[in-house]
Amino acid sequence: MSLYDRIGQQYTSTRRPDPRIAAAILDALGDADSVVNVGAGAGAYEPARSLVAIEPSWQMIRQRSGRPSLVVQASAEALPFPARTFDAALAVLTLHHWSDWRCGLNEMKRVAHRLVILTIDPRESDHFWLTEAYFPEIVALDRERYPAVDDIASSLGPCRVDHIAIPHDCVDGFLGAFWRRPEAYLDPRVRAGMSGFALLEQDVVDRGVARLKSDLESGEWGRRFGHLRSLDTLDLCYRLLIAN
């Protein structure tokens, strides 16, 4: 069973595209007329052009809200298309869910002329207060699941790597979205849209949530991290790779 068949029933209640991140992705796609979105999930960040979505989880497919694109239930490692079918292949925060990310990237390179990939760099994931102070277990998970950006770039060949700063009011509820709104992480509905939490044992989640709640109530979070409330954006190791 796909992870998101198990945890994705209410995914779109907290996960929807942030327009600033969407603009960066659309810019990276350039003038591509045909796009395959690999690991497409519920369809966030898909351009309004000729598109095919590849998604293994039926729970995610059923939440696509009638998007006018062809959806194929398949895996990144075996894309069911001839070579050079698409102008571009897109993969948004999905490589860490693939069984073989190198195979998946080779498939993307086979079927498309341009690749656009949004991911995180796991070597820098412990710089975030949430994982540093409350959920270090997520750092360990990320370093197991996410390929290093340098390794992705090496697999792609010549490519551009852009740093994607996360806005303080990001509307897409991924792990780093609430860096200036710490109270949000106390809400189980918010955490339900984050695979890092879904993969932790419940007692680990409960302990971390209790520490965060206590620090917010005592003012300790503010003393340690309150300076972040004056920032508009923060670099939390999200990276956009573009290869032709």
N, C-alpha and C positions, 0 to 999 in steps of 0.2 A: 504493500500500500504506500502511495506517495505521502510524504510528510503532510502536505497541504490537504490531502483527502481527510486527514485526521484533525488538523488544527485550523483549516481554512474556512469553516462554515460561515463565519461572520467577518471575513477578511476586509471586505469593502466598507465596513462601518468605520474603520480607522485608517485604511490605506487608500488614498486617492492621490492623483498627481499634484505635485506642487508646481505652480506655473513657472517659477524661476528655474527649477531643475529641468522642467520640460523644455524651456527655451534653450538651455545648454545642449540638451539632447537633439533637439530639432536643428540647431546650428551645426552640430557634429554630423548629422545625416546629410546636410547640404542639399543638393538638388536630386537626390535619389528618388526615382519615381516608384520603384517597387522595393518593398521591405519585408523581410521575414523577422518576426519578433520571437526569439528563442527563449523558452521558459517564460512565456508571456503572462502567466498569472491571470489576473482579472482584466488586463488590458491597459494598465496605467502607462502613460508616456508613449502610447502608440500614435504615430503621425496620421493625419487625415489624408491618406493617399493609399494607393494600391498596397494592401498588406495581407500577409498570411501569418497567423499566430500559431506557434507550436507550444503546447502545454500538456504535461502528462497527467495532471490532476483534474478529474471531472468536477470536484468541488469548486475549483477556480474557474473552470470553463463556464459553469452554470451561473457565475456571478458577473459575466461580461456585459450585462445590461443591453443586450441587443446591438452590440457594436457591429457596424457593417463590414466585417472582415471574415475571411475564411479561417476557420479554426480546425487544426488537426491535432488529435490526441496522439502525441509521439514524444520521443526524448531527444535531447540535444545531440546525443551520441549517434543517432541514426536518422538524419533528416531525409525525408522521403521525396527528394527533388533531384533533378539532374544538375550537373555542374553549371555554375554561372547563371542560375535562374533569376537571381535578384540583384538589384543595384546595391543593396546594403542589407546587412544582418545586424540586428539589435539584440542586446542581452542586458537586462537591467536587474541588478542585485539578485542574480540567479546562479552564478558559477559555483557557489559554495554548496548548492543542492545537487549538482551533477555527480554522477558516479565516477566519471572520468573527464575532467575539465579539458585536458589536452585533446582528447578525442572530440569533444564538443566543439572546441575552437577550430580544429582541423575541418570538421564538417561545415562550420560557418564559413571558413575560408574557401571551401570547395564550392559552396552554392552562391556566394555573394562576392562582389567586387570590393565593397567597403565594409569594415567591421566597426561597430560602436558598442562599447562595453562599459557599463557603470558597475563598480565594485568598491570594496574597501581594501586598504592595505593592512593586513593583520599585524604587521610589525609595529604599527603605530596605534593599535586599538586600545592599548592600556593607558593612553593619554587622556582619555575621557573620564570625567569624575565618576560617572555611573559605574563603569567597569573597574576603575581604579579603587574606589572606596567601598563599593557595595556589592558588586557582582564580578569579582575577579574570575570566577568560573566561566563567565562568558568569553573572557580573553583567551582562556585555554581552549574553549570550543572553537573560537574564531581561527586560532592558529592551526587547528586541525582541519578546519573546513575550507577556509579561504586560501586560494593560492596567492603567493606574494605578487605584488604588482610587477616587480622586476621579472618574475618568472612568466607572467602573462605576456609582458612586452617581448621577452625573448622568444616566446612561441609565436607571437604575431609577426615579428620582424619589425621593420621601421614603422614607428607609430608615434603619435603625440599623446602625452599624458597631462590632462588638465586636473587641477585641484578644484573640487566642487565644495565651496563653503556652504554650510547649512544655515539658512535664515532662522532667526529666533522664533518666527511664527510659522514655521514649516507646517504645511497641512497634510503631508504624507507621514503617517505615523510609524516610520521605521525606527530602529533602535536609537539613533542619534537625534531624532527630530525634536525632542523635548528638552534639549540641553539647558535652555533658559527657563523651563517650566517644570521643575523637578516634581511638583505635586502630581503631575500626570502619571508618573511611573507607579504611583500607589493604586491606580485604577486597574483592576484585572482585565477590563475590556480593552484598555490600551495595550497592556502587555500581551494580550491574546493575538495581536497582529504582528508580533515580533518572534521570529523563529528561535532567536537566542534564548528567550525565556521558555519557550515551549520545550526545548531540549534539556532544560535543567530539572533536577529532582525537585519536587514540590517543597520539601523542607529547606532546600537551599534558597529557593525563591522567597519563602516565608521569612527566613532569617534576614535576607537582604532588604526586603520591604520593611521589616520591623526596624532595622537600623536606620534606613532612610527616613521613615516616619518620625522616629525619635529625634533625629538630627534636625529635621525641619521644625518640629515643635519646640526644641530647646534653643534653636538659633545656631546650632553648630554648623549646619549646612551653609547658612549665610556667612558665618565667619570664615569658613574655608573656601567657599566657592561663590559667594555673593557678588564678587567683582564681575562675574560673567553677565549679570543682569544689565550691565551698561553696554554690552556688545550687541551689535545688530546681526552679525554672522560669526560662525566659528568653523575652523577647519577641523573636522573630525575624521580625517583619513579617507573620505570618499573620493574616488578617482574615476575620471572618464578617459578611456583609451580610445583613440581613433586611428585606424589603420586602413590603408588603401592597398 
